[in-house]
Amino acid sequence: MYQNLKVQMAAHNVTIEQLSRLLNVHRNTVANKLDGGAFTIEEAFVIKDYLFRQFDLSYLFKREVTPPAA
């Protein structure tokens, strides 16, 4: 999960729909990537360059690992 990206999306009122249009993919694809999938390096640069230029890629795309349920 990309918690930092989600936080910045919320703070800047960026929706999944807007990301899907920017990346030219279905909104479900973006939702799946945000919830544990993987963005391509090209997608990461597009998101950073067009929406979050002020943040480092390493910050935006840091993956939060949740431990498995016992």
Biopython code that builds the backbone (N, CA, C, O; Angstrom):
import numpy as np
from Bio.PDB.StructureBuilder import StructureBuilder

atoms = [
    (1, "MET", "N", (0.838, -1.166, 0.000)),
    (1, "MET", "CA", (0.000, 0.000, 0.000)),
    (1, "MET", "C", (0.891, 1.240, 0.000)),
    (1, "MET", "O", (1.912, 1.284, 0.687)),
    (2, "TYR", "N", (0.504, 2.215, -0.754)),
    (2, "TYR", "CA", (1.257, 3.463, -0.876)),
    (2, "TYR", "C", (0.620, 4.531, 0.001)),
    (2, "TYR", "O", (-0.078, 5.416, -0.496)),
    (3, "GLN", "N", (0.860, 4.447, 1.299)),
    (3, "GLN", "CA", (0.198, 5.340, 2.249)),
    (3, "GLN", "C", (0.558, 6.806, 2.009)),
    (3, "GLN", "O", (-0.317, 7.670, 2.075)),
    (4, "ASN", "N", (1.815, 7.099, 1.735)),
    (4, "ASN", "CA", (2.220, 8.491, 1.509)),
    (4, "ASN", "C", (1.533, 9.076, 0.279)),
    (4, "ASN", "O", (1.094, 10.226, 0.296)),
    (5, "LEU", "N", (1.444, 8.299, -0.764)),
    (5, "LEU", "CA", (0.762, 8.761, -1.974)),
    (5, "LEU", "C", (-0.709, 9.014, -1.680)),
    (5, "LEU", "O", (-1.260, 10.025, -2.116)),
    (6, "LYS", "N", (-1.344, 8.120, -0.954)),
    (6, "LYS", "CA", (-2.755, 8.302, -0.603)),
    (6, "LYS", "C", (-2.967, 9.550, 0.246)),
    (6, "LYS", "O", (-3.928, 10.291, 0.040)),
    (7, "VAL", "N", (-2.069, 9.782, 1.198)),
    (7, "VAL", "CA", (-2.174, 10.976, 2.054)),
    (7, "VAL", "C", (-2.061, 12.239, 1.206)),
    (7, "VAL", "O", (-2.838, 13.178, 1.381)),
    (8, "GLN", "N", (-1.105, 12.264, 0.297)),
    (8, "GLN", "CA", (-0.928, 13.451, -0.540)),
    (8, "GLN", "C", (-2.077, 13.623, -1.532)),
    (8, "GLN", "O", (-2.464, 14.750, -1.842)),
    (9, "MET", "N", (-2.614, 12.528, -2.025)),
    (9, "MET", "CA", (-3.792, 12.627, -2.890)),
    (9, "MET", "C", (-4.937, 13.282, -2.130)),
    (9, "MET", "O", (-5.599, 14.176, -2.658)),
    (10, "ALA", "N", (-5.175, 12.851, -0.911)),
    (10, "ALA", "CA", (-6.254, 13.424, -0.105)),
    (10, "ALA", "C", (-5.976, 14.894, 0.203)),
    (10, "ALA", "O", (-6.877, 15.728, 0.115)),
    (11, "ALA", "N", (-4.750, 15.209, 0.560)),
    (11, "ALA", "CA", (-4.393, 16.582, 0.914)),
    (11, "ALA", "C", (-4.525, 17.543, -0.264)),
    (11, "ALA", "O", (-4.791, 18.730, -0.080)),
    (12, "HIS", "N", (-4.336, 17.021, -1.472)),
    (12, "HIS", "CA", (-4.392, 17.854, -2.673)),
    (12, "HIS", "C", (-5.650, 17.593, -3.506)),
    (12, "HIS", "O", (-5.741, 18.017, -4.658)),
    (13, "ASN", "N", (-6.610, 16.894, -2.914)),
    (13, "ASN", "CA", (-7.894, 16.616, -3.577)),
    (13, "ASN", "C", (-7.729, 15.950, -4.941)),
    (13, "ASN", "O", (-8.417, 16.300, -5.901)),
    (14, "VAL", "N", (-6.823, 14.999, -5.015)),
    (14, "VAL", "CA", (-6.613, 14.227, -6.237)),
    (14, "VAL", "C", (-7.380, 12.920, -6.094)),
    (14, "VAL", "O", (-7.190, 12.185, -5.125)),
    (15, "THR", "N", (-8.239, 12.636, -7.054)),
    (15, "THR", "CA", (-9.062, 11.432, -6.994)),
    (15, "THR", "C", (-8.442, 10.290, -7.799)),
    (15, "THR", "O", (-7.557, 10.496, -8.630)),
    (16, "ILE", "N", (-8.929, 9.098, -7.528)),
    (16, "ILE", "CA", (-8.520, 7.925, -8.310)),
    (16, "ILE", "C", (-8.894, 8.131, -9.771)),
    (16, "ILE", "O", (-8.141, 7.751, -10.668)),
    (17, "GLU", "N", (-10.044, 8.727, -10.008)),
    (17, "GLU", "CA", (-10.489, 8.997, -11.382)),
    (17, "GLU", "C", (-9.508, 9.924, -12.100)),
    (17, "GLU", "O", (-9.187, 9.699, -13.267)),
    (18, "GLN", "N", (-9.035, 10.953, -11.420)),
    (18, "GLN", "CA", (-8.057, 11.864, -12.022)),
    (18, "GLN", "C", (-6.751, 11.136, -12.335)),
    (18, "GLN", "O", (-6.162, 11.334, -13.398)),
    (19, "LEU", "N", (-6.305, 10.296, -11.406)),
    (19, "LEU", "CA", (-5.092, 9.511, -11.664)),
    (19, "LEU", "C", (-5.286, 8.575, -12.846)),
    (19, "LEU", "O", (-4.385, 8.411, -13.668)),
    (20, "SER", "N", (-6.455, 7.965, -12.933)),
    (20, "SER", "CA", (-6.701, 7.033, -14.036)),
    (20, "SER", "C", (-6.660, 7.754, -15.383)),
    (20, "SER", "O", (-6.141, 7.215, -16.361)),
    (21, "ARG", "N", (-7.201, 8.964, -15.437)),
    (21, "ARG", "CA", (-7.141, 9.738, -16.687)),
    (21, "ARG", "C", (-5.699, 10.142, -17.012)),
    (21, "ARG", "O", (-5.276, 10.081, -18.166)),
    (22, "LEU", "N", (-4.956, 10.551, -15.992)),
    (22, "LEU", "CA", (-3.566, 10.948, -16.197)),
    (22, "LEU", "C", (-2.728, 9.789, -16.738)),
    (22, "LEU", "O", (-1.896, 9.973, -17.626)),
    (23, "LEU", "N", (-2.962, 8.590, -16.189)),
    (23, "LEU", "CA", (-2.187, 7.413, -16.586)),
    (23, "LEU", "C", (-2.796, 6.665, -17.766)),
    (23, "LEU", "O", (-2.192, 5.738, -18.306)),
    (24, "ASN", "N", (-4.004, 7.080, -18.163)),
    (24, "ASN", "CA", (-4.710, 6.438, -19.275)),
    (24, "ASN", "C", (-4.967, 4.953, -19.009)),
    (24, "ASN", "O", (-4.737, 4.096, -19.862)),
    (25, "VAL", "N", (-5.457, 4.681, -17.786)),
    (25, "VAL", "CA", (-5.844, 3.326, -17.399)),
    (25, "VAL", "C", (-7.196, 3.393, -16.699)),
    (25, "VAL", "O", (-7.650, 4.474, -16.323)),
    (26, "HIS", "N", (-7.832, 2.256, -16.526)),
    (26, "HIS", "CA", (-9.124, 2.199, -15.847)),
    (26, "HIS", "C", (-8.953, 2.549, -14.377)),
    (26, "HIS", "O", (-7.911, 2.274, -13.784)),
    (27, "ARG", "N", (-9.975, 3.153, -13.794)),
    (27, "ARG", "CA", (-9.910, 3.554, -12.381)),
    (27, "ARG", "C", (-9.674, 2.356, -11.462)),
    (27, "ARG", "O", (-9.019, 2.495, -10.430)),
    (28, "ASN", "N", (-10.200, 1.181, -11.823)),
    (28, "ASN", "CA", (-9.976, -0.013, -11.006)),
    (28, "ASN", "C", (-8.498, -0.413, -10.994)),
    (28, "ASN", "O", (-7.996, -0.925, -9.993)),
    (29, "THR", "N", (-7.815, -0.177, -12.098)),
    (29, "THR", "CA", (-6.382, -0.461, -12.165)),
    (29, "THR", "C", (-5.628, 0.410, -11.173)),
    (29, "THR", "O", (-4.750, -0.070, -10.456)),
    (30, "VAL", "N", (-5.971, 1.686, -11.134)),
    (30, "VAL", "CA", (-5.324, 2.599, -10.181)),
    (30, "VAL", "C", (-5.646, 2.182, -8.753)),
    (30, "VAL", "O", (-4.755, 2.147, -7.903)),
    (31, "ALA", "N", (-6.903, 1.868, -8.480)),
    (31, "ALA", "CA", (-7.299, 1.450, -7.129)),
    (31, "ALA", "C", (-6.528, 0.208, -6.704)),
    (31, "ALA", "O", (-6.060, 0.124, -5.569)),
    (32, "ASN", "N", (-6.395, -0.753, -7.607)),
    (32, "ASN", "CA", (-5.646, -1.976, -7.291)),
    (32, "ASN", "C", (-4.175, -1.680, -7.017)),
    (32, "ASN", "O", (-3.579, -2.266, -6.113)),
    (33, "LYS", "N", (-3.599, -0.784, -7.786)),
    (33, "LYS", "CA", (-2.192, -0.432, -7.570)),
    (33, "LYS", "C", (-2.015, 0.280, -6.235)),
    (33, "LYS", "O", (-1.051, 0.013, -5.518)),
    (34, "LEU", "N", (-2.923, 1.176, -5.895)),
    (34, "LEU", "CA", (-2.840, 1.894, -4.618)),
    (34, "LEU", "C", (-2.972, 0.949, -3.432)),
    (34, "LEU", "O", (-2.405, 1.197, -2.368)),
    (35, "ASP", "N", (-3.714, -0.127, -3.614)),
    (35, "ASP", "CA", (-3.976, -1.053, -2.511)),
    (35, "ASP", "C", (-3.049, -2.260, -2.490)),
    (35, "ASP", "O", (-3.365, -3.270, -1.861)),
    (36, "GLY", "N", (-1.914, -2.168, -3.166)),
    (36, "GLY", "CA", (-0.964, -3.265, -3.046)),
    (36, "GLY", "C", (-0.332, -3.714, -4.336)),
    (36, "GLY", "O", (0.599, -4.519, -4.322)),
    (37, "GLY", "N", (-0.819, -3.209, -5.453)),
    (37, "GLY", "CA", (-0.193, -3.535, -6.725)),
    (37, "GLY", "C", (1.091, -2.744, -6.886)),
    (37, "GLY", "O", (1.644, -2.243, -5.907)),
    (38, "ALA", "N", (1.560, -2.633, -8.100)),
    (38, "ALA", "CA", (2.796, -1.897, -8.349)),
    (38, "ALA", "C", (2.609, -0.945, -9.524)),
    (38, "ALA", "O", (2.084, -1.319, -10.572)),
    (39, "PHE", "N", (3.048, 0.283, -9.327)),
    (39, "PHE", "CA", (3.086, 1.245, -10.420)),
    (39, "PHE", "C", (4.366, 1.009, -11.208)),
    (39, "PHE", "O", (5.397, 0.654, -10.637)),
    (40, "THR", "N", (4.298, 1.205, -12.523)),
    (40, "THR", "CA", (5.523, 1.143, -13.320)),
    (40, "THR", "C", (6.351, 2.385, -13.007)),
    (40, "THR", "O", (5.832, 3.366, -12.475)),
    (41, "ILE", "N", (7.618, 2.340, -13.334)),
    (41, "ILE", "CA", (8.470, 3.501, -13.100)),
    (41, "ILE", "C", (7.984, 4.687, -13.929)),
    (41, "ILE", "O", (8.060, 5.834, -13.488)),
    (42, "GLU", "N", (7.489, 4.407, -15.124)),
    (42, "GLU", "CA", (6.962, 5.477, -15.967)),
    (42, "GLU", "C", (5.741, 6.125, -15.316)),
    (42, "GLU", "O", (5.613, 7.350, -15.317)),
    (43, "GLU", "N", (4.843, 5.303, -14.759)),
    (43, "GLU", "CA", (3.665, 5.837, -14.074)),
    (43, "GLU", "C", (4.069, 6.666, -12.861)),
    (43, "GLU", "O", (3.492, 7.723, -12.605)),
    (44, "ALA", "N", (5.051, 6.187, -12.122)),
    (44, "ALA", "CA", (5.517, 6.916, -10.936)),
    (44, "ALA", "C", (6.047, 8.292, -11.327)),
    (44, "ALA", "O", (5.743, 9.283, -10.663)),
    (45, "PHE", "N", (6.828, 8.359, -12.386)),
    (45, "PHE", "CA", (7.353, 9.652, -12.826)),
    (45, "PHE", "C", (6.244, 10.574, -13.311)),
    (45, "PHE", "O", (6.289, 11.775, -13.045)),
    (46, "VAL", "N", (5.258, 10.048, -14.010)),
    (46, "VAL", "CA", (4.137, 10.876, -14.471)),
    (46, "VAL", "C", (3.386, 11.452, -13.276)),
    (46, "VAL", "O", (3.077, 12.643, -13.251)),
    (47, "ILE", "N", (3.092, 10.615, -12.291)),
    (47, "ILE", "CA", (2.374, 11.076, -11.097)),
    (47, "ILE", "C", (3.179, 12.157, -10.388)),
    (47, "ILE", "O", (2.635, 13.200, -10.025)),
    (48, "LYS", "N", (4.448, 11.916, -10.192)),
    (48, "LYS", "CA", (5.296, 12.900, -9.517)),
    (48, "LYS", "C", (5.395, 14.184, -10.330)),
    (48, "LYS", "O", (5.184, 15.271, -9.792)),
    (49, "ASP", "N", (5.709, 14.077, -11.606)),
    (49, "ASP", "CA", (5.956, 15.261, -12.434)),
    (49, "ASP", "C", (4.713, 16.120, -12.647)),
    (49, "ASP", "O", (4.822, 17.344, -12.725)),
    (50, "TYR", "N", (3.542, 15.508, -12.743)),
    (50, "TYR", "CA", (2.324, 16.263, -13.020)),
    (50, "TYR", "C", (1.566, 16.685, -11.771)),
    (50, "TYR", "O", (0.844, 17.682, -11.792)),
    (51, "LEU", "N", (1.722, 15.937, -10.681)),
    (51, "LEU", "CA", (0.889, 16.214, -9.510)),
    (51, "LEU", "C", (1.662, 16.564, -8.246)),
    (51, "LEU", "O", (1.216, 17.401, -7.462)),
    (52, "PHE", "N", (2.799, 15.941, -8.042)),
    (52, "PHE", "CA", (3.496, 16.072, -6.762)),
    (52, "PHE", "C", (4.981, 16.357, -6.959)),
    (52, "PHE", "O", (5.834, 15.679, -6.385)),
    (53, "ARG", "N", (5.274, 17.342, -7.756)),
    (53, "ARG", "CA", (6.655, 17.687, -8.093)),
    (53, "ARG", "C", (7.499, 17.979, -6.852)),
    (53, "ARG", "O", (8.712, 17.770, -6.864)),
    (54, "GLN", "N", (6.868, 18.457, -5.792)),
    (54, "GLN", "CA", (7.595, 18.862, -4.587)),
    (54, "GLN", "C", (8.066, 17.681, -3.737)),
    (54, "GLN", "O", (8.834, 17.876, -2.795)),
    (55, "PHE", "N", (7.622, 16.462, -4.048)),
    (55, "PHE", "CA", (7.976, 15.289, -3.249)),
    (55, "PHE", "C", (8.937, 14.375, -4.000)),
    (55, "PHE", "O", (8.922, 14.313, -5.230)),
    (56, "ASP", "N", (9.770, 13.670, -3.245)),
    (56, "ASP", "CA", (10.664, 12.668, -3.825)),
    (56, "ASP", "C", (9.876, 11.414, -4.187)),
    (56, "ASP", "O", (8.883, 11.077, -3.542)),
    (57, "LEU", "N", (10.338, 10.733, -5.229)),
    (57, "LEU", "CA", (9.721, 9.455, -5.594)),
    (57, "LEU", "C", (9.784, 8.469, -4.438)),
    (57, "LEU", "O", (8.825, 7.739, -4.185)),
    (58, "SER", "N", (10.912, 8.446, -3.736)),
    (58, "SER", "CA", (11.069, 7.486, -2.637)),
    (58, "SER", "C", (10.045, 7.720, -1.533)),
    (58, "SER", "O", (9.609, 6.768, -0.887)),
    (59, "TYR", "N", (9.659, 8.966, -1.307)),
    (59, "TYR", "CA", (8.621, 9.271, -0.319)),
    (59, "TYR", "C", (7.244, 8.858, -0.844)),
    (59, "TYR", "O", (6.509, 8.139, -0.166)),
    (60, "LEU", "N", (6.902, 9.306, -2.034)),
    (60, "LEU", "CA", (5.567, 9.036, -2.572)),
    (60, "LEU", "C", (5.288, 7.550, -2.727)),
    (60, "LEU", "O", (4.176, 7.091, -2.466)),
    (61, "PHE", "N", (6.297, 6.799, -3.151)),
    (61, "PHE", "CA", (6.066, 5.402, -3.497)),
    (61, "PHE", "C", (6.670, 4.422, -2.494)),
    (61, "PHE", "O", (6.932, 3.264, -2.821)),
    (62, "LYS", "N", (6.885, 4.898, -1.273)),
    (62, "LYS", "CA", (7.308, 3.997, -0.201)),
    (62, "LYS", "C", (6.157, 3.045, 0.084)),
    (62, "LYS", "O", (5.016, 3.468, 0.266)),
    (63, "ARG", "N", (6.468, 1.770, 0.120)),
    (63, "ARG", "CA", (5.421, 0.768, 0.332)),
    (63, "ARG", "C", (5.316, 0.434, 1.802)),
    (63, "ARG", "O", (6.309, 0.134, 2.464)),
    (64, "GLU", "N", (4.107, 0.491, 2.295)),
    (64, "GLU", "CA", (3.818, 0.114, 3.673)),
    (64, "GLU", "C", (3.425, -1.356, 3.671)),
    (64, "GLU", "O", (2.474, -1.755, 2.999)),
    (65, "VAL", "N", (4.152, -2.141, 4.415)),
    (65, "VAL", "CA", (3.884, -3.577, 4.480)),
    (65, "VAL", "C", (3.046, -3.855, 5.714)),
    (65, "VAL", "O", (3.413, -3.480, 6.828)),
    (66, "THR", "N", (1.921, -4.515, 5.505)),
    (66, "THR", "CA", (1.081, -4.890, 6.639)),
    (66, "THR", "C", (1.330, -6.353, 6.962)),
    (66, "THR", "O", (1.345, -7.192, 6.061)),
    (67, "PRO", "N", (1.525, -6.670, 8.240)),
    (67, "PRO", "CA", (1.780, -8.062, 8.612)),
    (67, "PRO", "C", (0.557, -8.931, 8.341)),
    (67, "PRO", "O", (-0.576, -8.461, 8.445)),
    (68, "PRO", "N", (0.780, -10.189, 7.996)),
    (68, "PRO", "CA", (-0.353, -11.084, 7.742)),
    (68, "PRO", "C", (-1.154, -11.319, 9.020)),
    (68, "PRO", "O", (-0.614, -11.303, 10.126)),
    (69, "ALA", "N", (-2.441, -11.535, 8.838)),
    (69, "ALA", "CA", (-3.316, -11.813, 9.987)),
    (69, "ALA", "C", (-2.961, -13.168, 10.585)),
    (69, "ALA", "O", (-2.637, -14.113, 9.865)),
    (70, "ALA", "N", (-3.024, -13.247, 11.883)),
    (70, "ALA", "CA", (-2.679, -14.497, 12.582)),
    (70, "ALA", "C", (-3.833, -15.469, 12.572)),
    (70, "ALA", "O", (-3.719, -16.568, 13.113)),
]
sb = StructureBuilder()
sb.init_structure("model")
sb.init_model(0)
sb.init_chain("A")
sb.init_seg("    ")
for serial, (resi, resn, name, xyz) in enumerate(atoms, 1):
    if name == "N":
        sb.init_residue(resn, " ", resi, " ")
    sb.init_atom(name, np.array(xyz, "f"), 0.0, 1.0, " ", f" {name:<3s}", serial, name[0])
structure = sb.get_structure()
